[in-house]
Amino acid sequence: MSLIDKNLIAAHNDRLLRHVNNDYAHLGEQLARRGIDIEAVRAKVAAFGVAIPSWGVGTGGTRFARFPGRGEPRNVFDKLEDCGVIQQLSRATPTVSLHIPWDTCSDWSELRQAAASHGLAFDAINSNTFSDQKGQAHSYKFGSLTHGDAATRAQAVAHNIECIEIGQKLGSKALTVWIGDGANFPGQQHFRRAFDRYLESAQQIYAALPGDWRMMLEHKICEPAFYATVIQDWGSSFMAASALGPKAQCLVDLGHHAPNVNIEMIVARLIAAGKLAGFHFNDSKYGDDDLDAGSVAPYRLFLVFNELVAAAHEGVSGFDPAYMLDQSHNVTDPIESLMTSAAQVQRTYAQALIVDRAALDAAQDANDALVATQCLKRGFDTDVTPILQRVRFDAGGAIDLVGAYRASGYRQRVAEARPAVAGGGGGIV
Ligand SMILES: [Mn+2]
């Protein structure tokens, strides 16, 4: 099933293809002079995918307000359609990451079929114990997996196990756990006891994991607990993942760190320890801003990818990170932002792929700081756009993502079919 008319994409591509081919040939020559085979880079970029968060296709919001967009998805089936459009045009987003209970539905096999009809599969499933759901017996106002009350903890554990069961029906292979537990006042919480309770609860969830599943622990420095968060940084996350066992790993959300933290170095440490679960890509200027990936600090994103490409290049055992976007779109059409961000992640991957690793190693060995850093800059400064355009074209996607999307009239169509609804999950974690 095609959500966007294939003829429209083809007509749009036809107008651009000659230029793309010329640009690609020129870039190929430039890279060849540097000893790089553009076809090898293209093949790796074509095989790269980043998951779409189901919550990302709705308009986000802040603590102050949410300004809904037109034709917002009303349910998980609508969300899958929007994800299908992103995948049809970008060819970089073959999977969707669901959030329970925001994405609850009555027939999971029907949902799996709907996803398949849009060319989509399911990535990690996300639990939610950071807000109360209708009819819930115990409130999470003062915590979930770390709550002082055993019945509240048991309820949160049971929800996570239910998420695993749903994920199994959908073909997921991972559970992502992020909790909002923590304290808003000094003295409110006994730090060590709260962490012990987290481990005890997490162990029960871990015990329910199927053999081929991973448990991804997502840390966050603050919010909603503004004084102290139980799993606040990669240290706590690593302690928990180590205590739980080999199937537990640490997920890095780029927005969940203190300002100016060297995230690429955290990534390197987690790779070294065999504990890097994967990423939630986004960008930030001040805090957990959930801005579009690479929109503010593209070089920081590049330095993260430099570590990832280096690990793959060096054949680090067990290295298999999961890639997801996690953004809040307050002023853009979420489909446009997600397509652009997926392409940005692809772009950054390609830039890291063309770093001369042998030259970088030699410069490091010779203590030649200037040449070493130039090796990285040379990758980052290279405009790899023609590679991305060719990858999309070859796979049946759109050379010009936003141009083709706007020409398709998809947003106007769904705006008519989907009357505005109040509420819905606006939370971004
Ligand atoms: Mn996240």
Residues whose N, C-alpha, C, O or C-beta is under 5 A from the ligand:
A	BS01	MN	D253 H280 D326 V429
